[in-house]
Amino acid sequence: MANHVSESRHVTAAKRIGKEVAAPNARSVDRDSRFPREALDALREARLLSAFVPKDLGGLGCGMIELSQMCEALGQHCSSTAMVFAMHQIQVASIVRHAGSSGFFRNFLSELVEKQNLIASVTSEAGVGGEMRNSVCAVESQGDRFKLDKDATTISYGAHADELLVTARRSTDAPANDQSLVLVRKADYTLEVNGVWDTLGMRGTCSPPFKLRSTGRMDQVLEAGFADIAAHTMVPFSHVLWANCWLGIATAAVSKARAFVRSAARAKPGTTPPSALRLAEVAGMLQSLRANVHDVAAECEQLMSAPDAGTEVLSSIAFALKMNNVKVSTSTTLADIVQRCLLICGIMGYKNDSKFSIGLYLRDALSAALMVNNDRIYATNASMLLVLKDD
Ligand SMILES: Cc1cc2nc3c(=O)[nH]c(=O)nc-3n(C[C@H](O)[C@H](O)[C@H](O)COP(=O)(O)OP(=O)(O)OC[C@H]3O[C@@H](n4cnc5c(N)ncnc54)[C@H](O)[C@@H]3O)c2cc1C
């Protein structure tokens, strides 16, 4: 990973966990479609689940760039670990950046630092699919308490989470796009598993459908509307951190292709293997992918740490388009890069038992276009482009 600034000790810790803990377990996580418990335990031990919590609440006070570097480092060794870590950080960022002066959420974040609790995301829902900005379910307030039930189509690590962050209509009479974001706590919810997670890739995210039944206190509903939380935090953090996980996968696949070409060169000293040309091509693609992902992470961090928190830019159509473009382009480029690495490694890349195997990278990479379907994002961008004013 090429860094222009010196690496923080938290990123170094994530790299070590990736190499020493996530990597040796990645095969069994994939084969058994099991939660990457060892890596998550190690991340907890290094206090990285509270990486984004501000220092005055006991967290590490990391920004988006450091989180990105951690996702990239983990993604090189186990995509499921990286994705679970990324999804948790997106939830933490949504709370940190939108809790305002809420006493409940300040206490919650201090508890998160102490216990290193894992937060899962519940946005997808039967009836609206991956359309995050619409909900069927609603917050049913009853005095100072609420009831919230949701038929969720996918909850990653739902069975392993300590808390859930759930989108819902603000009230029973609110329209589908007038949503709130609600924290529901382990003691107050039940999840009834409603299917299986036997997928092509990202098997360790353990993301089956669940029926959620929950209750809580009204102060667990974030005061800011979900429209602002999504635009200012959840979408940029999702697209940037996911892209960094994917950059990690692409980096690992290209490393494997490079090792294959080197071993072919060693077998015939004095000649350049024909696959070296393809390697040169894919190395250039990886460089562009990395530049794009690093650039957008740096831009987001700069915007979000500006005195006005970048609110005007974060709310703009141009910024929303840029974030969506990052998601669509990185997910597409990732699959392209990994497929080219497969061509370079040939049959040795196709075999599951070979040291040059590319299969797991390819299967994991194919989820990227579906984690919010790229066609859905293109459709949104198409509408926004119609009203975008020229620079
Ligand atoms: C590894 C992984 C982990 C995930 N984890 C979670 C999680 O933790 N929590 C969570 O809530 N969700 C999670 N999801 C779900 C994800 O965010 C999406 O909700 C889900 O992948 C969308 O599924 P879909 O493509 O079938 O649905 P849809 O997005 O509904 O798309 C279905 C089809 O309809 C088309 N389509 C629908 N609407 C439009 C439109 N307006 N314009 C153009 N085409 C359209 C799409 O192109 C597609 O062909 C996860 C998904 C993956 C792959």
The ligand as an ORCA input file, in Angstrom:
! r2SCAN-3c Opt
* xyz 0 1
  C     -22.211     -9.321      0.913
  C     -23.486     -8.549      1.145
  C     -23.749     -8.066      2.414
  C     -24.915     -7.325      2.668
  N     -25.165     -6.891      3.937
  C     -26.281     -6.191      4.207
  C     -26.561     -5.727      5.524
  O     -25.784     -5.946      6.455
  N     -27.688     -5.049      5.753
  C     -28.558     -4.763      4.762
  O     -29.561     -4.113      5.039
  N     -28.358     -5.200      3.482
  C     -27.225     -5.888      3.196
  N     -26.998     -6.343      1.917
  C     -28.042     -6.131      0.924
  C     -27.703     -5.052     -0.104
  O     -27.357     -3.862      0.474
  C     -28.854     -4.877     -1.053
  O     -30.011     -4.574     -0.367
  C     -29.121     -6.120     -1.804
  O     -27.913     -6.675     -2.295
  C     -30.002     -5.759     -2.954
  O     -30.439     -6.979     -3.510
  P     -31.056     -7.067     -4.963
  O     -30.012     -6.693     -5.940
  O     -31.726     -8.358     -5.131
  O     -32.241     -6.053     -4.869
  P     -32.592     -4.776     -5.610
  O     -31.664     -3.658     -5.312
  O     -34.001     -4.524     -5.243
  O     -32.447     -5.139     -7.135
  C     -33.122     -6.218     -7.756
  C     -33.107     -6.068     -9.249
  O     -33.927     -4.994     -9.607
  C     -33.207     -4.011    -10.324
  N     -33.671     -2.714     -9.863
  C     -34.433     -2.514     -8.787
  N     -34.719     -1.208     -8.685
  C     -34.144     -0.583     -9.678
  C     -34.084      0.769    -10.091
  N     -34.696      1.743     -9.440
  N     -33.390      1.033    -11.180
  C     -32.767      0.070    -11.863
  N     -32.791     -1.210    -11.525
  C     -33.468     -1.543    -10.444
  C     -31.758     -4.273     -9.992
  O     -30.914     -3.895    -11.042
  C     -31.750     -5.775     -9.843
  O     -31.636     -6.383    -11.097
  C     -25.837     -7.073      1.624
  C     -25.563     -7.554      0.335
  C     -24.404     -8.275      0.084
  C     -24.122     -8.778     -1.297
*
